[in-house]
Amino acid sequence: MSEPAHTDKLSVTIPSHLAEELRSRAGRGNVSSYVTEALVRQLEHDRLGDLLAELTEVHGPVTDEELARARAEWPGR
């Protein structure tokens, strides 16, 4: 992942056991990159949730029939 043109330095507090695993997985010099990539994925997930809520509000919930049709079109799912 390339470094963004502009960055902000933040301070976060996390449980010690998570910090230990984070350092272990990311390496001490790569923690910011690892956390940034995780944050990008979480924000994408949140935005998809927002879109789903908006579509449900506009079009109503997905019916069982629509869900069955979609599952039939994607058999591995």
N, C-alpha and C positions, 0 to 999 in steps of 0.2 A: 504494500500500500504506500503510495507516495504521500509525502508530508503536505498538508494543506498550506496554501499561501499565507493564511492568517491563522494564528492559534491563540487560545486563551489558556492560561495556566489555572487549573482548578485544584482544590484540595477536597478529598473525599475521605470519609471514615467508613471502614469496612471491618467485619469481624477478622480477627487474627488468622484463623484457620483458612479463610478465603484469601487473605493477602499472601499467606505462605504458598498456597496452591497456585495463585496467580504468578508469583515470582518463579515458581518451579516450572510452570508451563511456558511462560513468556520469556523468561530470562530477565535479569535485572535491568538490562539496557533497553528492553523492548516492551516494558509494561504499558507505556502510553499508547503505543501502536496497537497492542493487544486489546486494551480497553476501548480504544477508539473504534476498532473493527466490531467489537461486541455491541457498542452503543449504536453504531450504524445499523446493525441487524435488528436491534430492539426497536429503534425508531421506525424502521421499515415495517416491522410487525405491528407497531402501534398505529401507523397510518393505514395499514390494511384493515385493522379493526375499525378505525374511524370510517373508512369507505364502506365496509360491510354494514355498520350501523346506519349510515346515511341511505344506502340502497334499501335496507330493510324498512326504514322510515318512509321512503318514497314509494316502494313497490310492494311492501309487505314481506313477511317472512317467506323463506323458501318452503314450498310444499313438499310433502313426502313423495308425491309423483315426480316433481321436478328433480328431487334428489335421486330418486331411483333411475330416472332417465340419464342424469349426469354420470352416475356410477356405472351404468351400462355402457356408456361411451368411453369410460376410462376403466377397463376391467381390472387393472392392477391395483386399483385404489380401494 
